[in-house]
């Protein structure tokens, strides 16, 4: 973890790519536009020289920390120190291929499947068309906490409709929660909401046989608004993440963390995250993933074209060990 404080990057390391700012409360309206990854362009931590490439090579094999240069969606350049003691992915650039407009991955160790993620912002999704278009899974927003002072928790109003139709179409499903927790107690409140909502759905739909891929914790910053999480530190974000994901793991669900390179570099203490063995859903819109760290899912675009989804769509790869 960089010694730079989270406060310095607070409005820079913004949102999970492809997400609308979905925090709703009585004092702050819910934005309707899809948000970019970050708000402003921070200067601390920026590389003053051009990165060797915006395309990540295979992870460096070394026992010593090294500097990684990376870019955000604005092509602003940053650098961070990589901890070589943390788990590294082994994906090679040559393993990525595009078939029928969808990225895939294949090598001697891994194969892959493609998926999407949706919330109310995608409107009515034709999940059978999604399936027939070559997609195997979907992450569905189950709910969110408002980013204003009230910080109320609400269910995504399309959740039940989305999960019913996705399951009926034969897609594998997971759920994600947009978090604005400022401490562990609030993170546990969010986890309890997700667990109860999901368990209630399963109890009412015993006729449907389906497996939940995972429950995703999606901590985000807010674009162009003051937010209740503005002063949360990296240490506290990490504690919130652990509280939420340990709670869902206790209930038998696979815990998954959604993050991008800026969050890995400056907003989370990744040594503590990897100690817990959570799966990582990594977001990066460069041609290849820039992070050297291990991840199981890659959200590689928020401008994809997907049958059954109106407008732009987030597209993901799930890496499956052979």
GUPAMAR-115394 format. One line per field, with one value per residue (C-alpha): x negated, y negated, z; residue in one letter; residue number from 1. Coordinates in steps of 0.02 Angstrom, whole numbers, always signed. Last residue first. Layout:
BEGIN
east = [X:...]
north = [Y:...]
up = [Z:...]
rest = [A:...]
nr = [NUM:...]
This chain:
BEGIN
east = [+424:+432:+578:+553:+716:+715:+826:+929:+1013:+1150:+1182:+1358:+1504:+1459:+1533:+1387:+1231:+1129:+990:+951:+914:+762:+638:+723:+599:+646:+537:+398:+217:+105:+0:+127:+129:+256:+244:+316:+350:+524:+482:+601:+546:+666:+559:+595:+566:+424:+421:+235:+262:+364:+241:+96:+205:+223:+355:+373:+203:+134:+273:+405:+312:+296:+481:+593:+737:+714:+791:+848:+917:+1076:+1092:+1168:+999:+931:+1062:+1004:+819:+851:+937:+817:+664:+719:+761:+590:+506:+604:+554:+368:+380:+458:+639:+649:+755:+865:+1021:+1012:+997:+1046:+955:+930:+947:+822:+853:+852:+924:+932:+981:+1082:+1031:+1071:+1244:+1306:+1475:+1619:+1782:+1937:+1877:+1914:+1984:+1845:+1713:+1779:+1784:+1605:+1548:+1633:+1576:+1396:+1389:+1465:+1352:+1200:+1251:+1276:+1106:+1029:+1119:+1046:+875:+865:+906:+1012:+1055:+1069:+1143:+1193:+1159:+1249:+1197:+1287:+1250:+1362:+1495:+1622:+1738:+1597:+1572:+1759:+1783:+1622:+1669:+1850:+1799:+1659:+1745:+1791:+1615:+1645:+1615:+1499:+1508:+1350:+1438:+1288:+1286:+1204:+1355:+1323:+1352:+1447:+1450:+1351:+1343:+1183:+1216:+1150:+1133:+1131:+1122:+1260:+1387:+1367:+1390:+1540:+1615:+1575:+1681:+1644:+1776:+1692:+1502:+1497:+1591:+1431:+1329:+1165:+1110:+1027:+899:+821:+639:+504:+350:+189:+130:+196:+364:+444:+595:+644:+812:+839:+878:+718:+582:+424:+324:+195:+55:+64:+15:+118:+17:+96:-8:+25:-59:-243:-295:-223:-206:-255:-139:-148:-21:+16:+173:+246:+419:+475:+331:+152:+18:-164:-222:-371:-458:-463:-596:-568:-550:-453:-366:-185:-151:-152:-28:+27:+23:-158:-326:-230:-270:-367:-311:-220:-77:-76:-12:+63:+243:+358:+536:+685:+632:+698:+828:+1009:+1165:+1291:+1450:+1388:+1490:+1547:+1464:+1564:+1693:+1570:+1507:+1333:+1325:+1184:+1194:+1066:+966:+800:+797:+798:+675:+495:+480:+602:+518:+342:+266:+386:+327:+159:+1:-107:-66:+0]
north = [+1303:+1147:+1032:+847:+750:+613:+461:+345:+186:+130:-18:-47:+72:+245:+400:+429:+351:+207:+157:-18:+16:+120:+244:+302:+438:+580:+699:+582:+598:+446:+385:+248:+171:+288:+289:+172:+42:+29:+94:+165:+312:+432:+507:+669:+660:+757:+664:+631:+555:+413:+378:+366:+260:+115:+21:-154:-194:-62:+67:-69:-153:+12:+55:+139:+261:+381:+555:+665:+837:+869:+992:+877:+853:+799:+660:+593:+609:+506:+363:+349:+370:+232:+114:+145:+109:-51:-98:-72:-166:-312:-373:-561:-571:-423:-525:-605:-780:-777:-789:-602:-487:-361:-175:-16:+133:+289:+434:+586:+739:+861:+894:+1066:+1099:+1221:+1125:+1206:+1153:+975:+894:+963:+908:+730:+720:+785:+651:+508:+570:+594:+426:+329:+417:+372:+189:+184:+268:+129:+1:+76:+85:-101:-233:-121:-190:-23:+28:+210:+345:+506:+665:+764:+910:+893:+1023:+902:+936:+884:+720:+687:+711:+617:+466:+453:+468:+341:+209:+95:+104:+130:-18:-62:-238:-341:-486:-599:-577:-433:-320:-135:-12:+143:+311:+258:+408:+496:+598:+761:+865:+743:+797:+693:+831:+801:+613:+643:+756:+620:+490:+343:+216:+57:+54:-79:+35:+135:+247:+342:+443:+610:+704:+874:+921:+1054:+1063:+1163:+1212:+1050:+972:+804:+728:+555:+539:+465:+630:+704:+592:+671:+650:+786:+690:+557:+687:+718:+779:+678:+628:+666:+540:+556:+454:+294:+171:-11:-133:-248:-356:-421:-508:-418:-486:-307:-288:-247:-135:-137:+3:-21:+130:+221:+358:+545:+536:+612:+466:+502:+538:+376:+238:+132:-55:-41:-99:-234:-411:-512:-619:-473:-531:-483:-652:-745:-692:-698:-734:-618:-438:-282:-363:-373:-313:-452:-445:-522:-474:-630:-683:-734:-597:-459:-365:-299:-231:-326:-239:-103:-68:-82:-70:-244:-365:-358:-544:-618:-540:-533:-645:-578:-402:-444:-419:-289:-171:+0]
up = [-808:-701:-747:-783:-790:-921:-908:-1017:-956:-1076:-1188:-1253:-1235:-1174:-1258:-1374:-1297:-1368:-1251:-1191:-1008:-1052:-980:-821:-772:-656:-554:-498:-442:-438:-585:-621:-793:-872:-1063:-1194:-1060:-986:-812:-681:-570:-487:-350:-258:-72:+8:+173:+170:-2:+71:+212:+90:-23:+96:-2:-75:-151:-268:-268:-275:-417:-510:-502:-373:-348:-202:-203:-58:-105:-5:+139:+269:+353:+184:+177:+345:+302:+146:+236:+384:+273:+155:+297:+376:+209:+183:+361:+328:+164:+255:+248:+232:+75:+125:+168:-3:-70:-251:-418:-439:-288:-224:-227:-124:-222:-113:-224:-171:-268:-406:-332:-384:-461:-457:-469:-395:-222:-274:-117:-7:-133:-137:+52:+60:-63:+27:+198:+142:+54:+200:+325:+219:+213:+402:+421:+316:+424:+582:+500:+466:+335:+225:+53:-32:-199:-174:-303:-349:-438:-571:-688:-839:-880:-954:-806:-689:-783:-787:-601:-559:-663:-604:-422:-439:-547:-400:-331:-145:-33:+110:+180:+200:+284:+260:+72:-24:-19:+12:-130:-182:-270:-422:-538:-593:-749:-819:-977:-1123:-1305:-1385:-1353:-1167:-1184:-1299:-1165:-1038:-1125:-1010:-959:-900:-903:-768:-648:-626:-738:-752:-903:-935:-1038:-1004:-985:-998:-892:-869:-1043:-1117:-1161:-1129:-1212:-1271:-1357:-1532:-1614:-1543:-1473:-1404:-1244:-1212:-1297:-1161:-1032:-876:-727:-590:-440:-257:-140:-91:-244:-168:-311:-282:-369:-518:-602:-776:-836:-986:-940:-904:-781:-824:-751:-702:-589:-474:-399:-233:-226:-240:-427:-570:-656:-696:-880:-978:-943:-1088:-1056:-1102:-1040:-947:-1004:-878:-734:-654:-549:-366:-313:-460:-449:-601:-552:-544:-572:-656:-766:-716:-806:-804:-701:-541:-387:-299:-136:+18:+31:-5:-155:-188:-363:-439:-607:-631:-786:-700:-511:-457:-410:-366:-396:-272:-122:-187:-54:+77:+40:+108:+10:+97:-46:+0]
rest = [X:X:X:X:X:X:X:X:X:X:X:X:X:X:X:X:X:X:X:X:X:X:X:X:X:X:X:X:X:X:X:X:X:X:X:X:X:X:X:X:X:X:X:X:X:X:X:X:X:X:X:X:X:X:X:X:X:X:X:X:X:X:X:X:X:X:X:X:X:X:X:X:X:X:X:X:X:X:X:X:X:X:X:X:X:X:X:X:X:X:X:X:X:X:X:X:X:X:X:X:X:X:X:X:X:X:X:X:X:X:X:X:X:X:X:X:X:X:X:X:X:X:X:X:X:X:X:X:X:X:X:X:X:X:X:X:X:X:X:X:X:X:X:X:X:X:X:X:X:X:X:X:X:X:X:X:X:X:X:X:X:X:X:X:X:X:X:X:X:X:X:X:X:X:X:X:X:X:X:X:X:X:X:X:X:X:X:X:X:X:X:X:X:X:X:X:X:X:X:X:X:X:X:X:X:X:X:X:X:X:X:X:X:X:X:X:X:X:X:X:X:X:X:X:X:X:X:X:X:X:X:X:X:X:X:X:X:X:X:X:X:X:X:X:X:X:X:X:X:X:X:X:X:X:X:X:X:X:X:X:X:X:X:X:X:X:X:X:X:X:X:X:X:X:X:X:X:X:X:X:X:X:X:X:X:X:X:X:X:X:X:X:X:X:X:X:X:X:X:X:X:X:X:X:X:X:X:X:X:X:X:X:X:X:X:X:X:X:X:X:X:X]
nr = [322:321:320:319:318:317:316:315:314:313:312:311:310:309:308:307:306:305:304:303:302:301:300:299:298:297:296:295:294:293:292:291:290:289:288:287:286:285:284:283:282:281:280:279:278:277:276:275:274:273:272:271:270:269:268:267:266:265:264:263:262:261:260:259:258:257:256:255:254:253:252:251:250:249:248:247:246:245:244:243:242:241:240:239:238:237:236:235:234:233:232:231:230:229:228:227:226:225:224:223:222:221:220:219:218:217:216:215:214:213:212:211:210:209:208:207:206:205:204:203:202:201:200:199:198:197:196:195:194:193:192:191:190:189:188:187:186:185:184:183:182:181:180:179:178:177:176:175:174:173:172:171:170:169:168:167:166:165:164:163:162:161:160:159:158:157:156:155:154:153:152:151:150:149:148:147:146:145:144:143:142:141:140:139:138:137:136:135:134:133:132:131:130:129:128:127:126:125:124:123:122:121:120:119:118:117:116:115:114:113:112:111:110:109:108:107:106:105:104:103:102:101:100:99:98:97:96:95:94:93:92:91:90:89:88:87:86:85:84:83:82:81:80:79:78:77:76:75:74:73:72:71:70:69:68:67:66:65:64:63:62:61:60:59:58:57:56:55:54:53:52:51:50:49:48:47:46:45:44:43:42:41:40:39:38:37:36:35:34:33:32:31:30:29:28:27:26:25:24:23:22:21:20:19:18:17:16:15:14:13:12:11:10:9:8:7:6:5:4:3:2:1]
